[in-house]
Amino acid sequence: MIGSTESYSGKSAVLLGVGLQLQAAGMDIGFGKPMGSSIGGDAADPDLDFIVETLQLPAARFYPPSISLTEAAVADRLALDGQAPTHYSLQGYTEHRGEDLLLLEGPGNLTEGTLLSLSVAHIAADIDAAVLLVTRYDSLLLVDRLLAAKAQLGARLIGVIVNDVPPDAAEACAELARPFLESQGIPVLALLPRSPIMRSVTVREIVARLNAEVLCCPNRLDLMVETLTIGAMNVNSALRYFRKATNMAVVTGGDRTDIQFAALETSTQCLVLTGQIPPSPEILERASDLEVPIVSVDSDTLSTVERIDELFGQVRLHEPIKVQCIRELIATHFDMERLLQLLDLKLPVSAS
């Protein structure tokens, strides 16, 4: 089972990358997710469908969620009516269908599902699964939470992946964190470097998050945005700033025609105009020529930036370029041979 120490760690992307690598090595894999989640949202999980489609798994190799962490399930458990709590059976995940390895996606973090006895630790113990944990790099204190995870999971924790390691932290992570974790019996199977592509969002996602009005180039909403910039300074300063960034979404006031022109002359994927002020005809014409979408919102610049920034921390893995990126990251940085050794598995003879 692949779990994570915190939500939005890149768990789904890592699972997909590992799955693709195993398939490339000739392994017949299955995929499943014991517990779904629909707290505060839609019961549908587009990530599951995307992973199944990308791995090209037949129906017999997909183990859909048998349990969902819903408001109703939580309320039922919280009701102190003297009855024994509902027991959720995970037996279906122990009845394999002939695959060489079954990859399971765990809950969003190590505590999710605890109320229903469906946390990573509970599920792993129930179905006798090994656990591979993903954690997103934020500082060397990641060691702290991985030690806590080891204390919680014990021998079931067979390895960890540190995701999204920025360039300026790569050396410390490799020379300090990795050896220390290994000395504590926590195998580090990958240090995945930060990738602008993996952190990017589409213009379409920005439009949906902001409930924005698309004023120009609605056919270009699949452009990928890697950086977010604010056009609130004078135009000369803005130009210098814009030229240092790539694949930007520029947020600026609808009345800042000078900033809008400057943004369109640099690596801008989208103009987000605040204050519900329409752009000039000249701006619309130039953006149309360059095929750069312009969207308009009625919120102010600061709140607009905050909402887009939140989106960057919750990126989805639904674009082919991201699939190719995670495939390459796993192929380059992930120790597949060691994983198979830890699982006491061998590659099919035909693949060796």
HUDA-V497219 format. One record per backbone hydrogen bond with DSSP energy under -1.0 kcal/mol. CO is the residue of the C=O (numbers start at 1). NH is the residue of the N-H. If there is no record, write none. Layout:
# HUDA-V497219
co=(CO | CO)
nh=(NH | NH)
This chain:
# HUDA-V497219
co=(1 | 2 | 3 | 10 | 11 | 12 | 13 | 14 | 15 | 16 | 17 | 18 | 19 | 20 | 21 | 22 | 23 | 28 | 28 | 30 | 31 | 32 | 34 | 34 | 36 | 38 | 45 | 46 | 47 | 48 | 49 | 50 | 51 | 52 | 58 | 59 | 61 | 63 | 67 | 68 | 69 | 70 | 71 | 72 | 73 | 74 | 75 | 79 | 90 | 91 | 94 | 101 | 103 | 104 | 111 | 113 | 114 | 119 | 120 | 121 | 122 | 123 | 124 | 131 | 132 | 133 | 134 | 135 | 139 | 140 | 141 | 142 | 143 | 144 | 145 | 146 | 147 | 148 | 149 | 150 | 153 | 154 | 156 | 159 | 160 | 161 | 162 | 163 | 165 | 166 | 169 | 170 | 171 | 172 | 172 | 173 | 176 | 177 | 178 | 179 | 180 | 181 | 182 | 187 | 189 | 190 | 192 | 195 | 197 | 201 | 202 | 203 | 204 | 205 | 206 | 207 | 207 | 213 | 217 | 220 | 221 | 223 | 225 | 227 | 229 | 230 | 234 | 235 | 236 | 237 | 238 | 239 | 241 | 242 | 247 | 247 | 248 | 248 | 249 | 250 | 251 | 252 | 253 | 255 | 256 | 257 | 258 | 259 | 260 | 263 | 266 | 267 | 270 | 271 | 272 | 273 | 274 | 280 | 281 | 282 | 283 | 284 | 285 | 286 | 287 | 293 | 294 | 294 | 295 | 296 | 297 | 299 | 300 | 301 | 302 | 303 | 304 | 305 | 306 | 307 | 308 | 311 | 319 | 320 | 321 | 322 | 323 | 324 | 325 | 326 | 327 | 328 | 329 | 330 | 334 | 335 | 336 | 337 | 338 | 339 | 340 | 341 | 348 | 349)
nh=(132 | 106 | 134 | 14 | 15 | 16 | 17 | 18 | 19 | 20 | 21 | 22 | 23 | 24 | 25 | 27 | 26 | 100 | 101 | 103 | 63 | 105 | 66 | 67 | 69 | 41 | 49 | 50 | 51 | 52 | 53 | 54 | 55 | 57 | 61 | 62 | 31 | 33 | 36 | 70 | 38 | 74 | 75 | 76 | 77 | 78 | 79 | 81 | 93 | 94 | 96 | 30 | 32 | 2 | 114 | 118 | 117 | 123 | 124 | 125 | 126 | 127 | 129 | 158 | 3 | 161 | 5 | 163 | 142 | 143 | 145 | 146 | 147 | 148 | 149 | 150 | 151 | 152 | 153 | 154 | 156 | 157 | 131 | 133 | 189 | 135 | 192 | 137 | 194 | 169 | 173 | 174 | 175 | 176 | 177 | 178 | 180 | 181 | 182 | 183 | 184 | 186 | 185 | 160 | 335 | 162 | 165 | 199 | 200 | 225 | 206 | 207 | 208 | 209 | 210 | 211 | 212 | 296 | 220 | 223 | 204 | 203 | 201 | 249 | 251 | 232 | 238 | 239 | 240 | 241 | 242 | 243 | 244 | 245 | 226 | 227 | 269 | 270 | 229 | 272 | 231 | 274 | 256 | 257 | 260 | 261 | 262 | 263 | 264 | 266 | 268 | 248 | 250 | 295 | 252 | 297 | 254 | 284 | 285 | 286 | 287 | 288 | 289 | 290 | 292 | 271 | 215 | 216 | 273 | 213 | 276 | 275 | 304 | 305 | 306 | 307 | 308 | 309 | 310 | 311 | 312 | 314 | 323 | 324 | 325 | 326 | 327 | 328 | 329 | 330 | 331 | 332 | 333 | 334 | 336 | 339 | 340 | 341 | 342 | 343 | 345 | 344 | 351 | 352)
